[in-house]
Amino acid sequence: MDNKSHNMVLDKTLPFCSTPLWDLNLTWWTENPDFTPCFHKTVMQYVPIALLLLLSPYQFYSLSKSRHRGIPISLICITRIILTVLLIVLELLLFVWFMVYKMYEEKSDVLAPLVNFLAYLLAFTLHILCVKYGLVTSGILFVFWLFKVVLGAFTFRTVINFVPFSDETDYLPSVCYFIEYALVCAVFFLNCWAESRPTHPHLEDWNDNPSPENQSSFLAQLFFTWFDPLAMRGWKSTLKADELWGLSNQNKSSGVIPKWDKNWFKSYEKAKQE
């Protein structure tokens, strides 16, 4: 395939874009590489919500299995709620502005705020359900906001460098994106911390010295930092029995043996039939 035909394949556009989805001359063969406007308005916006939609069933499953109820309204909780609501309102206003004043160049300009509106609305709903059902952290919401921050950084850089602020038609969307990205970064930062302990934990998980594992953030569980205080205390002095954390129900024999018996008898019956 020669260079001419190669470029023709890369320059094919989507139905709702007036620019190519991928252009090597803009992305690779240049001293200042960047993605195409269509790529920013579609892939960069659709990937996070696609990931959220894909993982949401597992989040609903975790909520249905939660045995705790009620997380007290803390500063982190109320701030996350307010910031997410601001994102929802911002995207809705931007979508209405595009539809009312018809100040858009292609359909992807209108679809991007609509997609973001639905994504933030779903994230808000999941957060409220986590608060209601006593989940102090959500790995799925953490990953969603992480993708929004990382992918949004490329678009943020493009908006700063290439958007002509002298053009009134681009002024409002650009300002809205600056505000949106700042709010997204703030919500992501808050998702690095866990909510307060549930006010109504399940009796089987209640003890005088509970393990912080189940009450730590997704980031702390991922990097095992919830164990650092006990490790530092053991390094400085000999640990006493009353300093050790109690086991959570999922690590007790009462929580492990029923699962073991269920799977063992299933395998046993299968082996008998063979």
Salt bridges, closest charged atoms under 4 A:
ASP34 OD1 - HIS40 NE2 3.13
ASP34 OD1 - ARG157 NH1 3.94
GLU106 OE2 - LYS41 NZ 3.08
ASP109 OD1 - LYS41 NZ 2.59
GLU195 OE2 - ARG80 NH1 3.06
GLU195 OE2 - HIS127 NE2 3.01
GLU204 OE1 - ARG67 NH1 2.98
ASP205 OD2 - ARG67 NH2 3.22
ASP205 OD2 - HIS68 NE2 3.62
